[in-house]
């Protein structure tokens, strides 16, 4: 059970559904009850520990229902979680062709650059393709050159 006013205040999609249909309940079929429960808890200020998979699903849920407060919160959490083990997955998830999360996408690119400079191995980096990897190497070389005092 969630207060209608809370739903209306955080989501224009839900506000329209509530106002136009005058229903006592909203059915959400595209997401598991677990994801919906996580969203409601976060909306009520309850902090929960989420796995990467749950954060990604919750982001898609918030994106579908235009819940900006959750989008911002999850994006910040995902940025904090970037690592050599998941940067490729987050890069693909945040790309313009997927979820289109520009800030997270840029942070992933920055992380690639850092790993290149520090020769840190990245899991599944080959899945990004030769063109992307070549552009990262070129950017890394250019930034190394411009960073030095010659």
C-alpha positions, 0 to 999 in steps of 0.5 A, a space after each residue: 500500500 502506497 499513498 496516492 499523493 506520494 506516487 503522484 508527486 514523484 511520477 507524472 505517469 502515475 499522476 496521470 494514471 491515478 487522475 484519469 482512471 480514479 482507480 484504487 490500485 495501479 497494476 505494474 506488469 513489466 517489473 517484478 514485485 521485488 523491484 516495485 517494492 525496492 522503488 517504494 521503499 526508496 521513495 519513502 526514504 528507506 535505504 536498501 542494499 541493492 545488487 547491480 542487477 537490481 539497480 539496473 532493473 530499478 533504473 529501467 523501472 524509474 525510467 519507464 515511470 519518469 521517477 527522476 528522484 530514483 533515476 538520480 539516486 540510482 545513477 549516483 550509486 552506479 557511478 560509485 560502483 564502477 570497477 574493472 569487473 563491471 565497467 563494460 556492462 555499465 558502459 553498454 547499459 548507459 549507452 545512447 542505444 540502450 538506456 541513454 544515461 549520459 553522465 554514467 556513460 561518460 564516467 565509464 569512458 573516464 574509467 576506461 581512460 584511467 585503466 588504460 593509463 594505469 594498465 589495469 585489466 578490464 573484464 570483457 573489454 574485447 566485447 566493445 569492438 576494435 573501433 572503440 578500443 582504438 579510439 580509447 587508446 588514441 585518446 589516452 595517448 593524446 591526453 598523455 602527450 598534452 599532460 606532459 611539460 615538453 
